[in-house]
Amino acid sequence: MVQIIVDSTVDLAERYRSAVSVVPLTVNFGGEEFLDGVTLTKEAFYRRLPESPVLPTTSQATPAVFQSLFEKITRAGDSAVVITIA
């Protein structure tokens, strides 16, 4: 089986999210760090945006996060296609 891996920048309807593996980006609001879609929902992001004295920044997932997911997939005997914003 071929699994699809995307990062959290994907604009995918909720009903399809269970069919893919989503790797979250890191979102920073000043000194606070969140995982996109895990510890910070879209609603919370947009609520915080006008209230924050600093603009948020993002960071891509680390290679280690992807490697861990690749290992899990290959242990299951599957392969993967990765689609990211970069």
C-alpha positions as CSV (number, residue, x, y, z in Angstrom):
1,M,0.0,0.0,0.0
2,V,1.2,3.5,-0.7
3,Q,0.6,6.0,2.0
4,I,0.4,9.8,1.5
5,I,2.3,12.1,3.8
6,V,1.5,15.9,3.8
7,D,2.5,18.7,6.1
8,S,0.0,20.8,8.0
9,T,-0.1,23.5,5.3
10,V,-2.4,21.3,3.3
11,D,-5.9,22.6,2.7
12,L,-7.7,19.3,3.0
13,A,-11.3,18.7,4.0
14,E,-11.6,17.0,7.4
15,R,-13.3,14.0,5.9
16,Y,-10.1,13.2,3.9
17,R,-7.6,13.8,6.7
18,S,-7.9,10.2,8.1
19,A,-6.6,9.0,4.7
20,V,-3.3,10.8,5.0
21,S,-0.5,11.3,7.5
22,V,-0.2,14.9,8.5
23,V,3.1,16.2,9.8
24,P,2.6,19.5,11.8
25,L,4.6,22.6,11.3
26,T,5.8,24.5,14.3
27,V,4.1,27.9,14.9
28,N,5.7,30.4,17.2
29,F,4.0,33.3,18.8
30,G,6.8,35.2,20.5
31,G,8.2,32.8,23.0
32,E,5.4,30.3,22.8
33,E,5.7,27.3,20.5
34,F,2.8,25.2,19.1
35,L,2.3,22.3,16.7
36,D,0.0,23.3,13.9
37,G,-3.3,21.4,14.2
38,V,-2.1,19.5,17.3
39,T,-1.5,22.1,20.1
40,L,-2.9,25.0,18.1
41,T,-6.1,24.8,16.1
42,K,-6.9,27.0,13.2
43,E,-9.6,28.7,15.2
44,A,-7.1,29.4,18.1
45,F,-4.5,30.7,15.6
46,Y,-6.9,33.2,14.1
47,R,-8.2,34.3,17.6
48,R,-4.6,34.9,18.7
49,L,-3.5,36.7,15.6
50,P,-5.0,40.2,16.3
51,E,-4.2,39.9,20.0
52,S,-0.5,39.1,19.7
53,P,2.0,41.9,19.9
54,V,4.3,39.9,17.5
55,L,3.5,38.3,14.2
56,P,3.7,34.5,14.3
57,T,6.5,32.6,12.6
58,T,6.6,29.0,11.4
59,S,9.2,26.3,11.0
60,Q,9.1,23.1,9.0
61,A,9.0,19.7,10.7
62,T,12.5,18.3,11.4
63,P,14.0,15.5,9.3
64,A,13.8,13.3,12.5
65,V,10.0,13.6,12.5
66,F,9.8,12.5,8.9
67,Q,12.3,9.7,9.4
68,S,10.2,8.4,12.4
69,L,7.1,8.3,10.2
70,F,9.0,6.7,7.3
71,E,10.2,3.9,9.6
72,K,6.7,3.3,10.9
73,I,5.4,3.0,7.3
74,T,8.2,0.7,6.1
75,R,7.8,-1.5,9.2
76,A,4.2,-2.0,8.1
77,G,5.5,-3.0,4.6
78,D,4.1,0.1,2.9
79,S,5.7,2.8,0.9
80,A,5.0,6.6,0.9
81,V,4.6,9.7,-1.2
82,V,5.4,12.9,0.5
83,I,3.8,16.2,-0.5
84,T,4.9,19.3,1.4
85,I,4.8,23.1,1.0
86,A,8.5,23.2,0.2
